[in-house]
């Protein structure tokens, strides 16, 4: 997670060709994440705005608010995108960015036998084919950056139950206790 002290960012990855990218960049960039933990009986709900950071040559790259979201003036979002691909993704996951568009129909499962199983870390490719696969995978690889503006914490193990909401107002988080 990268952040300015008042602006924690949640970063995950996506394939820039997926339908969710069109949803985030088209009709609504508003997102909500929810996690339920059964043993402590707590739930987190995070509401925010999603941003897509594709390769710099992609048309969507110019709409990413890089300078506003950067944690420091010398921060490079492209370096962060590349570092995430290189160090936080296994070879099989890197290879998934070489497949046809996620979610599109295929005739049968056997077509997957033609897809690469793993792609080495960039710089460790041994063949021209692996270099081309890396180039293709990086062109489809994007960061999905979520800029939260509200966080709720629901505690159901305690009696009475508790629900707390923090809302970002400018550069301050306002805490409100609400009915569970």
MIGU-143514 format. One line per field, with one value per residue: residue number from 0; residue in one letter; chain; z negated, x negated, y negated of N, C-alpha, C in turn. Coordinates in Angstrom, 3 decimals. Example, Ala and Ser with C-alpha at 12.3 -4.5 7.8 and 13.67 -1.06 7.14 Angstrom:
! MIGU-143514
drenmi = 0|1
vexmar = A|S
migu = A|A
n_w = -7.800|-7.080
n_u = -13.190|-12.850
n_v = 5.690|2.250
ca_w = -7.800|-7.140
ca_u = -12.300|-13.670
ca_v = 4.500|1.060
c_w = -7.800|-7.870
c_u = -13.200|-12.900
c_v = 3.300|-0.030
This chain:
! MIGU-143514
drenmi = 0|1|2|3|4|5|6|7|8|9|10|11|12|13|14|15|16|17|18|19|20|21|22|23|24|25|26|27|28|29|30|31|32|33|34|35|36|37|38|39|40|41|42|43|44|45|46|47|48|49|50|51|52|53|54|55|56|57|58|59|60|61|62|63|64|65|66|67|68|69|70|71|72|73|74|75|76|77|78|79|80|81|82|83|84|85|86|87|88|89|90|91|92|93|94|95|96|97|98|99|100|101|102|103|104|105|106|107|108|109|110|111|112|113|114|115|116|117|118|119|120|121|122|123|124|125|126|127|128|129|130|131|132|133|134|135|136|137|138|139|140|141|142|143|144|145|146|147|148|149|150|151|152|153|154|155|156|157|158|159|160|161|162|163|164|165|166|167|168|169|170|171|172|173|174|175|176|177|178|179
vexmar = X|X|X|X|X|X|X|X|X|X|X|X|X|X|X|X|X|X|X|X|X|X|X|X|X|X|X|X|X|X|X|X|X|X|X|X|X|X|X|X|X|X|X|X|X|X|X|X|X|X|X|X|X|X|X|X|X|X|X|X|X|X|X|X|X|X|X|X|X|X|X|X|X|X|X|X|X|X|X|X|X|X|X|X|X|X|X|X|X|X|X|X|X|X|X|X|X|X|X|X|X|X|X|X|X|X|X|X|X|X|X|X|X|X|X|X|X|X|X|X|X|X|X|X|X|X|X|X|X|X|X|X|X|X|X|X|X|X|X|X|X|X|X|X|X|X|X|X|X|X|X|X|X|X|X|X|X|X|X|X|X|X|X|X|X|X|X|X|X|X|X|X|X|X|X|X|X|X|X|X
migu = A|A|A|A|A|A|A|A|A|A|A|A|A|A|A|A|A|A|A|A|A|A|A|A|A|A|A|A|A|A|A|A|A|A|A|A|A|A|A|A|A|A|A|A|A|A|A|A|A|A|A|A|A|A|A|A|A|A|A|A|A|A|A|A|A|A|A|A|A|A|A|A|A|A|A|A|A|A|A|A|A|A|A|A|A|A|A|A|A|A|A|A|A|A|A|A|A|A|A|A|A|A|A|A|A|A|A|A|A|A|A|A|A|A|A|A|A|A|A|A|A|A|A|A|A|A|A|A|A|A|A|A|A|A|A|A|A|A|A|A|A|A|A|A|A|A|A|A|A|A|A|A|A|A|A|A|A|A|A|A|A|A|A|A|A|A|A|A|A|A|A|A|A|A|A|A|A|A|A|A
n_w = 0.000|0.900|-0.052|-0.814|-3.955|-4.678|-2.644|-1.999|0.334|2.126|3.844|6.571|9.173|12.696|15.861|18.601|20.629|19.660|18.902|16.523|16.541|18.527|17.237|14.994|16.199|17.751|17.273|14.409|11.909|9.317|6.584|4.376|1.760|-0.178|-3.092|-5.009|-8.095|-9.619|-12.155|-14.071|-13.663|-12.144|-9.805|-7.031|-5.054|-2.233|-0.474|2.555|5.187|8.275|10.205|13.260|14.160|16.904|19.291|20.357|23.084|23.624|24.365|22.053|20.177|19.961|18.471|15.871|12.583|11.871|10.628|8.552|6.963|6.263|3.750|3.255|4.695|6.454|7.154|9.274|11.110|13.238|12.731|10.391|11.368|13.094|11.218|9.594|11.397|11.924|9.398|7.698|8.846|9.796|12.156|13.506|13.173|14.456|17.044|17.568|18.640|21.274|22.473|24.415|24.314|21.029|19.905|22.361|24.619|25.246|27.337|26.177|23.255|24.030|25.709|24.089|23.735|25.539|24.606|22.931|19.998|17.958|17.449|17.452|15.055|15.961|17.881|17.392|19.427|21.796|24.441|27.688|27.969|25.288|24.608|26.276|25.198|22.650|23.360|24.487|22.272|20.406|21.799|21.463|18.770|15.888|13.204|10.706|8.961|5.964|4.491|1.462|-0.032|-2.061|-4.935|-6.579|-9.639|-11.025|-13.900|-15.102|-17.128|-19.613|-22.184|-22.889|-19.261|-17.115|-14.901|-12.925|-11.061|-8.853|-7.129|-4.421|-4.475|-2.811|-3.772|-6.035|-8.111|-9.131|-11.929|-12.612|-14.683|-13.994|-13.577|-13.782
n_u = -0.837|-0.624|-0.932|0.115|-0.006|2.696|4.042|4.509|3.744|5.099|3.748|4.008|3.929|4.710|5.926|5.733|7.523|9.888|13.468|14.043|12.317|13.361|15.755|14.877|13.578|15.513|18.691|18.816|16.562|16.671|16.190|16.669|15.419|15.620|14.965|15.368|14.706|14.954|14.272|13.439|15.717|16.039|16.452|15.199|15.766|14.962|15.166|14.683|12.810|11.852|8.895|7.201|4.038|2.372|-0.102|-2.400|-1.974|0.654|4.001|5.513|3.673|3.149|5.255|4.859|4.434|1.627|-0.290|1.234|1.832|-0.625|-2.954|-5.182|-7.153|-9.111|-8.251|-7.568|-5.008|-5.033|-7.378|-6.529|-4.423|-5.860|-7.643|-5.804|-4.794|-7.163|-8.199|-6.121|-4.519|-3.977|-5.427|-3.378|-1.155|-2.080|-2.119|0.590|1.345|0.814|2.701|5.795|8.363|9.538|12.463|13.668|15.437|14.422|13.775|13.237|11.616|9.135|7.864|6.386|4.018|2.243|1.362|-1.162|-2.643|-4.211|-5.984|-9.185|-10.879|-11.155|-14.012|-15.238|-14.624|-15.178|-14.834|-13.809|-11.080|-10.186|-10.888|-9.154|-6.738|-6.904|-6.871|-4.280|-2.712|-3.319|-2.201|0.492|0.834|1.940|2.177|4.635|5.788|7.090|8.672|9.581|12.547|14.260|14.550|15.803|16.275|17.431|18.441|19.488|19.239|19.081|21.316|23.320|23.529|21.120|20.556|18.536|17.738|15.494|14.975|13.519|12.704|11.619|8.366|8.641|9.783|12.980|14.552|17.405|19.805|22.099|25.378|25.407
n_v = 1.168|-2.152|-5.598|-8.956|-10.526|-11.014|-9.806|-6.764|-4.275|-1.556|1.092|3.210|5.688|5.951|7.141|5.146|5.486|6.513|6.678|5.242|3.079|1.435|0.836|-0.614|-2.772|-3.796|-3.865|-4.145|-5.047|-4.427|-2.266|0.546|2.403|5.340|7.164|10.037|11.453|14.413|15.668|13.602|12.208|9.780|7.113|5.356|2.542|0.845|-2.060|-3.774|-5.422|-4.145|-3.732|-3.145|-2.014|-1.564|-0.336|-2.903|-3.568|-3.009|-4.125|-4.804|-5.615|-8.352|-9.341|-8.644|-9.827|-10.587|-12.423|-13.556|-11.338|-10.362|-9.430|-10.945|-13.638|-12.603|-10.109|-7.330|-6.107|-4.317|-2.889|-1.637|-0.048|1.684|2.855|4.189|6.097|7.501|8.375|9.196|11.042|14.350|16.704|18.138|16.490|14.177|15.223|15.405|13.009|13.201|14.656|15.097|12.504|12.138|13.802|14.169|16.357|19.774|22.646|25.180|26.601|27.499|25.677|24.102|25.429|24.474|22.091|20.139|21.564|20.487|17.432|16.086|13.933|10.502|9.733|12.097|13.778|16.384|16.944|15.693|15.992|16.020|13.399|11.966|12.815|11.672|8.970|8.768|9.545|7.486|5.358|5.794|5.772|4.101|1.728|1.562|-0.950|-1.909|-4.558|-5.278|-6.673|-6.304|-4.252|-1.466|0.264|3.103|4.710|7.684|9.539|8.444|7.282|4.616|4.790|3.157|0.451|-1.442|-4.307|-5.859|-8.816|-10.460|-13.780|-16.323|-16.514|-15.096|-12.428|-11.718|-10.430|-8.450|-7.053|-4.560|-3.035|0.478
ca_w = 0.000|0.964|-0.496|-1.531|-5.283|-4.718|-1.470|-1.770|1.602|2.243|5.186|7.025|10.589|13.608|17.289|19.140|21.613|19.003|18.832|15.360|16.905|19.221|16.238|14.161|16.981|18.524|16.596|13.026|11.302|7.901|6.228|2.966|1.380|-1.470|-3.614|-6.213|-8.809|-10.426|-13.539|-14.945|-13.304|-11.759|-8.373|-6.563|-3.776|-1.761|0.681|3.125|6.620|8.887|11.316|13.988|14.639|17.890|19.864|20.780|24.469|23.706|24.328|20.703|19.315|19.764|17.522|14.512|11.848|11.315|9.701|7.367|6.123|5.933|2.356|3.184|6.011|7.332|7.308|10.645|11.167|14.181|11.996|9.459|12.182|13.526|10.035|9.185|12.357|11.829|8.088|6.914|9.664|10.165|13.582|14.052|13.231|15.551|18.303|17.806|19.412|22.681|22.962|25.013|23.379|19.967|19.956|23.694|24.796|25.987|27.785|25.120|22.377|24.657|26.344|23.093|23.831|26.430|23.923|22.091|18.599|17.104|18.104|16.483|14.600|16.997|17.830|17.265|20.563|22.481|25.872|28.303|27.671|23.929|24.638|26.884|24.223|21.623|23.959|24.587|20.922|19.839|22.487|20.954|17.312|15.356|11.787|10.334|7.764|5.331|3.636|0.577|-0.612|-3.246|-5.479|-7.672|-10.429|-11.720|-14.895|-15.505|-18.253|-20.845|-22.426|-21.612|-18.054|-16.852|-13.506|-12.878|-9.685|-8.663|-5.838|-4.094|-4.224|-2.520|-4.162|-7.371|-8.211|-10.155|-12.516|-13.024|-15.184|-13.379|-13.955|-13.026
ca_u = 0.000|-1.338|-0.002|-0.175|0.515|4.149|4.606|4.015|4.187|5.096|3.259|4.084|3.579|5.753|5.634|6.349|8.535|11.059|14.666|14.040|11.598|14.344|16.711|14.224|13.228|16.679|19.915|18.628|15.283|16.939|16.081|16.825|14.836|16.115|14.338|15.968|13.848|15.941|13.906|13.632|17.024|15.908|16.523|14.673|16.316|14.180|15.771|13.728|12.730|10.840|8.109|6.456|2.717|1.829|-1.390|-2.344|-1.518|2.085|4.805|5.991|2.584|3.215|6.317|4.457|4.000|0.331|-0.922|2.083|1.783|-2.010|-3.291|-6.271|-7.359|-9.983|-7.665|-7.224|-3.981|-5.446|-8.316|-5.717|-3.720|-6.847|-8.128|-4.730|-4.801|-8.415|-8.517|-4.979|-3.742|-4.668|-5.515|-2.077|-0.295|-2.591|-1.702|2.020|1.521|0.576|3.857|6.837|9.040|10.251|13.922|14.209|15.718|13.507|14.466|13.088|10.476|7.879|7.170|5.451|2.746|1.384|0.945|-2.347|-2.340|-4.959|-6.878|-10.224|-11.015|-11.770|-15.472|-15.729|-14.156|-16.269|-14.543|-13.054|-9.670|-9.939|-10.961|-7.897|-5.675|-7.041|-6.421|-2.829|-2.138|-3.438|-1.279|1.839|0.784|2.255|2.492|5.936|5.493|8.331|8.518|10.736|13.108|15.029|14.225|16.676|15.801|18.580|18.059|20.696|18.969|19.347|22.706|24.015|22.704|20.566|20.273|17.850|17.465|14.578|15.199|12.470|13.170|10.380|7.220|8.932|10.747|13.977|15.087|18.783|20.352|23.412|26.151|24.968
ca_v = 0.000|-3.416|-6.616|-10.173|-10.160|-11.088|-9.146|-5.403|-3.715|-0.103|1.395|4.585|5.764|6.409|7.177|3.938|5.880|7.089|5.829|4.337|1.853|0.602|0.359|-1.630|-3.961|-4.225|-4.289|-4.569|-4.695|-4.167|-0.856|0.879|3.688|5.780|8.378|10.577|12.397|15.136|15.955|12.441|11.652|8.378|6.825|4.075|2.094|-0.290|-2.702|-4.713|-5.672|-3.280|-4.276|-2.124|-2.439|-0.622|-0.704|-4.309|-3.751|-2.714|-5.351|-5.129|-6.086|-9.804|-9.700|-8.265|-11.032|-10.181|-13.370|-13.737|-10.142|-10.006|-9.693|-11.920|-14.245|-11.814|-8.779|-6.943|-5.075|-3.273|-2.032|-0.834|0.955|2.669|3.572|5.105|7.205|8.258|8.955|9.659|11.959|15.578|16.969|18.549|15.306|13.341|15.852|15.193|11.782|13.557|15.412|14.252|11.601|12.854|13.784|14.457|17.786|20.644|23.851|26.181|26.342|27.899|24.552|23.584|26.138|23.698|20.874|20.358|21.885|19.567|16.472|15.731|12.555|9.677|9.714|13.469|14.560|17.064|17.082|14.594|16.227|15.545|11.931|11.500|13.055|10.645|7.711|8.849|9.554|6.136|4.449|6.071|5.685|2.777|1.607|1.030|-1.733|-2.354|-5.726|-5.202|-7.884|-5.901|-2.933|-1.046|1.402|3.672|5.714|8.400|10.429|7.690|6.915|4.477|4.723|1.830|0.098|-2.730|-4.735|-6.976|-9.455|-11.413|-15.140|-17.046|-15.693|-14.557|-11.335|-11.991|-9.188|-8.492|-5.795|-4.426|-1.850|1.665
c_w = 0.000|0.496|-0.879|-2.908|-5.364|-3.575|-1.267|-0.456|1.538|3.681|5.445|8.522|11.402|15.017|17.905|20.152|20.978|18.997|17.648|15.667|17.633|18.238|15.422|14.945|17.759|17.653|15.163|12.506|9.808|7.647|4.737|2.752|0.022|-1.843|-4.905|-6.808|-9.825|-11.880|-14.449|-14.706|-13.048|-10.240|-8.121|-5.234|-3.399|-0.475|1.245|4.619|7.167|10.067|11.948|14.458|15.580|18.294|20.393|22.203|24.643|23.624|22.927|19.795|19.017|18.766|16.080|13.781|11.118|10.295|8.443|6.408|5.691|4.476|2.174|4.591|6.975|7.583|8.766|10.614|12.158|13.529|11.037|10.213|12.600|12.345|9.545|10.096|12.126|10.502|7.317|7.662|9.956|11.672|14.220|14.159|14.321|16.901|18.601|18.632|20.899|23.283|23.738|23.923|22.317|20.096|21.327|23.837|25.576|26.335|26.741|24.337|23.021|25.341|25.383|23.113|24.713|25.740|23.105|20.642|17.642|17.978|17.068|16.088|15.739|16.792|17.711|18.389|21.277|23.989|26.387|27.994|26.264|23.856|25.231|25.921|23.107|22.136|24.043|23.207|20.295|20.528|22.000|19.437|16.849|13.841|11.670|8.986|7.212|4.319|2.699|0.126|-1.789|-3.643|-6.622|-8.327|-11.277|-12.622|-15.419|-16.684|-19.582|-20.940|-23.312|-20.447|-17.816|-15.356|-13.499|-11.423|-9.716|-7.250|-5.609|-3.737|-4.059|-2.800|-5.554|-7.270|-9.393|-10.620|-12.968|-13.513|-14.650|-13.833|-13.119|-12.102
c_u = -0.888|-0.390|-0.673|0.427|2.041|4.822|4.004|4.582|4.121|4.731|3.386|3.772|4.776|5.190|6.409|7.455|9.828|12.248|14.651|13.315|12.545|15.371|16.117|13.954|14.416|17.794|19.700|17.272|15.432|16.883|16.331|16.277|15.375|15.412|15.034|14.993|14.728|15.539|14.000|14.984|16.943|15.984|15.927|15.349|15.564|14.819|14.766|13.853|11.584|10.183|7.319|5.131|2.175|0.426|-1.306|-1.832|-0.019|2.886|5.297|4.917|2.697|4.301|5.974|3.919|2.679|-0.225|-0.091|1.976|0.372|-2.326|-4.437|-6.502|-8.204|-9.465|-7.281|-6.194|-4.349|-6.458|-7.557|-4.983|-4.686|-7.353|-7.078|-4.709|-6.014|-8.558|-7.340|-4.089|-4.578|-4.633|-4.194|-1.133|-0.769|-2.123|-0.226|2.287|1.209|1.753|4.795|7.542|9.799|11.769|14.516|14.426|14.606|14.262|14.409|11.814|9.127|7.149|6.142|4.097|1.740|0.828|-0.316|-1.934|-2.988|-5.770|-7.929|-10.158|-11.632|-13.287|-16.068|-15.216|-15.357|-16.060|-13.817|-11.563|-9.332|-9.993|-9.679|-6.727|-5.714|-6.521|-4.893|-2.182|-2.189|-2.502|0.156|1.950|1.040|2.403|3.907|5.710|6.808|8.003|9.729|11.228|14.029|14.625|15.186|16.094|16.977|18.106|19.318|20.479|19.267|20.834|22.703|23.031|22.253|20.322|19.704|17.546|16.522|14.812|14.112|13.094|11.932|9.199|7.408|9.963|11.670|14.576|16.524|19.195|21.776|24.072|25.674|26.060
c_v = -1.240|-4.500|-7.911|-9.880|-10.132|-10.339|-7.755|-4.875|-2.202|0.212|2.889|4.567|6.220|6.487|6.013|4.251|6.369|6.132|4.854|3.038|0.907|0.044|-0.792|-2.906|-4.505|-4.748|-4.773|-4.118|-4.430|-2.663|-0.682|2.275|4.062|7.078|8.762|11.583|13.102|15.337|14.729|11.759|10.151|8.257|5.450|3.763|0.824|-0.798|-3.696|-4.856|-4.819|-3.983|-3.132|-2.719|-1.368|-1.030|-2.146|-4.539|-3.495|-4.016|-5.755|-5.736|-7.574|-10.214|-9.312|-9.503|-10.814|-11.163|-13.561|-12.547|-9.751|-10.350|-10.686|-12.475|-13.410|-10.397|-8.527|-5.817|-3.974|-2.347|-1.116|0.274|2.057|3.498|4.580|6.320|8.108|9.005|9.537|10.637|13.195|15.773|17.356|17.354|14.348|13.901|15.612|13.938|11.983|14.315|14.489|13.435|12.402|12.692|14.060|15.964|18.494|21.924|24.962|25.883|26.657|26.744|23.949|24.270|25.388|22.444|21.139|20.633|20.904|18.624|16.088|14.252|11.734|9.568|11.099|14.371|15.165|17.155|15.845|14.743|15.732|14.023|11.341|11.693|12.008|9.309|7.676|8.772|8.158|5.145|4.627|5.875|4.249|2.855|1.054|0.356|-2.262|-3.440|-5.755|-6.584|-7.588|-4.486|-2.644|0.194|1.874|4.799|6.391|9.350|9.734|7.368|5.680|4.403|3.283|1.651|-1.323|-3.044|-5.933|-7.501|-10.496|-12.760|-16.013|-16.136|-15.096|-13.442|-11.630|-10.665|-9.407|-7.108|-5.703|-3.120|-0.666|2.211
